Amino acid sequence: MTDLPCWLKGKAIAVAEVLVADGFCYCGKEEEFCVNQHLELVGDWLIGNWECVIDAITDGALFSKDYNDSENYDSDKEIERIKQLIAKAELDWESCLNEGQLSLF
């Protein structure tokens, strides 16, 4: 699935688009899947990995990226990269929002 869930708003959509561009797929509602219980909070997102899959969740929407075909997969490095990707996407969204608000004054 490449369509984003209709209930996501603003910042969540901006981050989801960055994740999809990085190779994540929207899988559906989190409650419909068995999700790793060891999730870490990054901004408004929860991320975690299970074997060769990284999950990213926000507002009940589950996005996953499969690394089974990756030769040099290092889960710790990839989790850190994804955390930075999410943090940057949220910061970029917030910066653009604030920039637009400042121009109104």
C-alpha positions in Angstrom: 0.0 0.0 0.0 1.3 3.4 -0.8 -1.8 5.5 0.1 -1.5 7.2 3.5 -4.3 6.7 6.0 -6.9 9.4 5.8 -6.8 10.2 9.5 -3.2 11.4 9.6 -2.7 15.1 9.8 0.0 17.7 9.2 3.3 16.6 10.7 2.4 12.9 10.7 1.8 13.1 6.9 5.1 15.0 6.4 7.0 12.3 8.3 5.1 9.4 6.6 6.0 10.8 3.2 9.7 10.9 4.1 9.5 7.3 5.4 7.7 6.1 2.3 10.4 7.8 0.1 13.0 5.9 2.2 11.4 2.6 1.4 8.8 2.1 4.1 5.3 0.8 3.2 2.0 1.7 4.9 0.7 -1.6 6.2 -2.5 -0.6 7.9 -3.8 -0.1 11.4 -1.3 -1.1 14.1 -4.0 -3.1 15.9 -4.3 -5.5 12.9 -0.7 -6.6 13.2 1.6 -8.3 15.8 3.9 -5.4 16.6 7.2 -5.6 18.5 6.6 -4.7 22.1 10.0 -3.0 22.4 9.3 0.3 20.8 11.1 3.6 21.3 9.5 7.0 21.2 10.9 9.4 18.6 9.0 12.6 18.4 5.4 11.6 17.7 6.4 8.2 16.4 7.2 4.8 17.9 9.9 2.8 16.2 11.3 -0.7 16.8 12.8 -3.6 14.9 12.1 -7.3 14.8 14.7 -9.4 13.0 15.1 -7.7 9.6 12.1 -5.4 9.7 11.8 -1.9 11.2 8.3 -0.6 12.2 7.3 3.0 12.6 4.0 3.8 14.1 2.0 7.0 14.6 -1.6 7.6 15.5 -2.4 3.9 15.0 -0.8 3.7 11.5 1.9 1.1 10.9 4.7 1.6 8.5 7.3 -1.1 7.9 10.6 -1.5 6.0 11.9 -5.0 5.2 15.6 -5.5 5.2 15.6 -9.3 4.4 17.3 -8.7 1.0 19.9 -6.3 2.4 23.4 -7.7 2.5 25.0 -5.3 5.1 22.0 -4.7 7.4 23.1 -3.3 10.8 20.0 -2.9 12.9 21.5 -0.5 15.4 22.9 1.9 12.7 19.6 1.7 10.7 17.5 2.4 13.7 19.6 5.5 14.5 19.4 6.7 10.9 15.6 6.3 10.9 15.3 8.1 14.3 17.3 11.0 12.7 15.2 10.9 9.6 12.0 11.2 11.7 13.4 14.0 13.9 14.5 16.0 10.9 11.2 15.6 9.1 9.3 16.7 12.2 11.7 19.7 12.6 11.4 20.7 9.0 7.6 20.6 9.2 7.6 22.6 12.4 10.0 25.1 10.9 7.9 25.6 7.8 4.8 26.0 9.9 6.5 28.7 12.1 7.9 30.4 9.0 4.5 30.7 7.5 3.0 32.1 10.8 5.7 34.7 11.1 5.0 36.0 7.6 1.4 36.8 8.6 2.5 39.4 11.1 
